[in-house]
Amino acid sequence: MRKSLLTTVLFLIVLAGQSQTKNFIDQPYIEVNGTADTAITPNEIYIKIIISEADTKNKISVEDLETKMVNALKTLGINTETDLTTSDVASNFKYYFLKGKDILKTKEYILKVGDAVTMTKVITQLEDLGISNTSIDRVDHSNLENIKIQCEQKRSKTQRQEH
């Protein structure tokens, strides 16, 4: 009885083991790697502008520099309502009581321009006003998703031609 029960159990274990489906690793598959690239010119250039009273040795206030900057940007044809944003404001007021020095304010702006020529004009105009603490924060393209899709299509087309 024991032998027949043991034989039946072994038979069921072997049968259950053979009836399982193959997992992902056991199934045959093809792995394909590919790359595609394209050269694009960014049409969104973000300029970081920092206005500080310390740069003018506390002779011109941040508010005056800000007004001059906004007027200069408007003369260049830049819409300051949508393209100029304040990203940070700071002052050293907390150190005023400890050290007794003047309170200095700092404002940081992000300006979005459409091309390198406009960016150069902006930086030159700001330097003429005494605002020289500018840098490129980042560059981007407004149609980046479509460019990614086109790159993916180019990559797929190249892979099909290779096979």
C-alpha positions as CSV (number, residue, x, y, z in Angstrom):
1,M,0.0,0.0,0.0
2,R,2.8,2.4,0.9
3,K,4.6,1.7,-2.4
4,S,1.5,2.4,-4.5
5,L,0.8,5.6,-2.5
6,L,4.4,6.7,-2.9
7,T,4.3,5.9,-6.6
8,T,1.1,7.8,-7.1
9,V,2.4,10.8,-5.3
10,L,5.7,10.8,-7.3
11,F,3.7,10.4,-10.5
12,L,1.5,13.4,-9.6
13,I,4.5,15.5,-8.8
14,V,6.2,14.6,-12.1
15,L,2.9,15.3,-14.0
16,A,2.4,18.6,-12.3
17,G,6.0,19.7,-13.1
18,Q,5.6,18.9,-16.8
19,S,2.3,20.7,-17.2
20,Q,3.7,24.1,-16.2
21,T,4.1,26.7,-19.0
22,K,7.4,28.2,-19.8
23,N,8.3,31.5,-18.1
24,F,9.5,34.6,-19.9
25,I,13.2,33.6,-19.7
26,D,12.7,30.2,-21.2
27,Q,10.7,31.5,-24.2
28,P,12.7,32.5,-27.3
29,Y,13.0,36.2,-27.9
30,I,15.0,38.7,-29.8
31,E,16.6,41.7,-28.2
32,V,17.3,44.7,-30.3
33,N,19.3,47.8,-29.3
34,G,19.5,51.0,-31.4
35,T,20.2,54.7,-31.3
36,A,19.2,57.7,-33.3
37,D,20.1,61.3,-33.0
38,T,19.2,64.6,-34.6
39,A,20.6,68.1,-34.3
40,I,18.2,70.7,-33.1
41,T,18.6,74.4,-32.2
42,P,17.0,75.4,-28.9
43,N,14.2,77.9,-29.2
44,E,13.8,78.5,-25.5
45,I,16.9,79.9,-23.7
46,Y,16.5,80.7,-20.0
47,I,18.8,83.4,-18.6
48,K,19.3,83.8,-14.9
49,I,19.7,87.4,-13.9
50,I,20.8,88.4,-10.4
51,I,20.4,91.9,-9.2
52,S,22.1,92.8,-5.9
53,E,22.7,96.0,-4.1
54,A,26.1,94.7,-3.2
55,D,27.1,94.8,-6.8
56,T,26.5,98.6,-6.8
57,K,28.0,99.0,-3.3
58,N,24.6,100.0,-2.0
59,K,24.4,103.1,-4.3
60,I,21.4,102.0,-6.4
61,S,18.5,100.1,-4.9
62,V,17.3,96.8,-6.2
63,E,13.9,98.4,-7.1
64,D,15.6,101.0,-9.3
65,L,17.7,98.4,-11.0
66,E,14.6,96.3,-11.5
67,T,12.7,99.2,-13.1
68,K,15.6,100.0,-15.4
69,M,16.0,96.3,-16.4
70,V,12.2,95.9,-17.2
71,N,12.3,99.1,-19.3
72,A,15.4,97.9,-21.2
73,L,13.8,94.5,-21.9
74,K,10.7,96.1,-23.2
75,T,12.7,98.2,-25.6
76,L,14.2,95.0,-26.9
77,G,10.6,93.7,-27.6
78,I,10.5,91.2,-24.8
79,N,7.1,90.6,-23.1
80,T,8.1,91.0,-19.5
81,E,4.7,89.9,-18.2
82,T,5.1,86.3,-19.5
83,D,8.8,85.8,-20.1
84,L,10.3,87.4,-16.9
85,T,9.7,85.6,-13.6
86,T,11.2,86.2,-10.1
87,S,12.8,83.0,-8.9
88,D,14.3,84.2,-5.6
89,V,14.4,87.2,-3.3
90,A,16.8,87.5,-0.4
91,S,18.2,90.1,2.1
92,N,20.7,90.0,4.9
93,F,18.3,91.6,7.4
94,K,18.9,88.8,10.0
95,Y,22.6,89.8,10.2
96,Y,21.7,93.5,10.6
97,F,21.2,93.3,14.3
98,L,24.3,91.1,14.8
99,K,26.8,93.1,12.7
100,G,25.1,96.4,12.4
101,K,25.9,96.7,8.7
102,D,23.6,98.0,6.0
103,I,20.7,95.8,4.8
104,L,21.5,94.5,1.3
105,K,18.8,93.0,-0.9
106,T,19.1,90.5,-3.8
107,K,16.6,89.4,-6.5
108,E,17.0,86.6,-8.9
109,Y,15.1,86.4,-12.2
110,I,14.6,83.9,-15.0
111,L,14.1,85.4,-18.4
112,K,13.0,83.3,-21.4
113,V,14.2,84.3,-24.8
114,G,13.7,82.6,-28.2
115,D,17.1,82.7,-29.8
116,A,20.8,83.4,-29.3
117,V,20.7,86.8,-31.0
118,T,18.1,88.1,-28.5
119,M,20.1,86.5,-25.6
120,T,23.2,88.4,-26.7
121,K,21.2,91.7,-27.0
122,V,19.7,91.1,-23.5
123,I,23.1,90.4,-21.9
124,T,24.7,93.5,-23.6
125,Q,21.8,95.7,-22.6
126,L,22.0,94.5,-19.0
127,E,25.8,95.1,-18.8
128,D,25.2,98.6,-20.0
129,L,22.9,99.1,-17.0
130,G,25.4,97.7,-14.6
131,I,23.8,94.3,-14.2
132,S,26.5,91.9,-15.1
133,N,25.6,88.9,-13.0
134,T,23.8,86.9,-15.7
135,S,24.2,83.3,-16.9
136,I,22.4,80.7,-19.0
137,D,20.2,78.7,-16.7
138,R,19.0,76.1,-19.2
139,V,18.0,75.6,-22.8
140,D,15.0,73.8,-24.2
141,H,12.9,73.3,-27.3
142,S,9.1,74.0,-27.3
143,N,8.5,71.0,-29.6
144,L,10.6,68.4,-27.8
145,E,8.0,65.7,-27.7
146,N,7.6,65.7,-31.5
147,I,11.3,65.6,-31.9
148,K,11.6,62.5,-29.6
149,I,8.9,60.8,-31.7
150,Q,10.7,61.6,-34.9
151,C,13.9,60.2,-33.5
152,E,12.1,57.0,-32.4
153,Q,10.7,56.6,-35.9
154,K,14.2,57.1,-37.4
155,R,15.6,54.5,-35.1
156,S,12.9,52.0,-35.9
157,K,13.3,52.6,-39.7
158,T,17.1,52.1,-39.4
159,Q,16.6,48.8,-37.5
160,R,14.2,47.5,-40.1
161,Q,16.6,48.3,-42.9
162,E,19.5,46.5,-41.1
163,H,17.5,43.2,-40.9
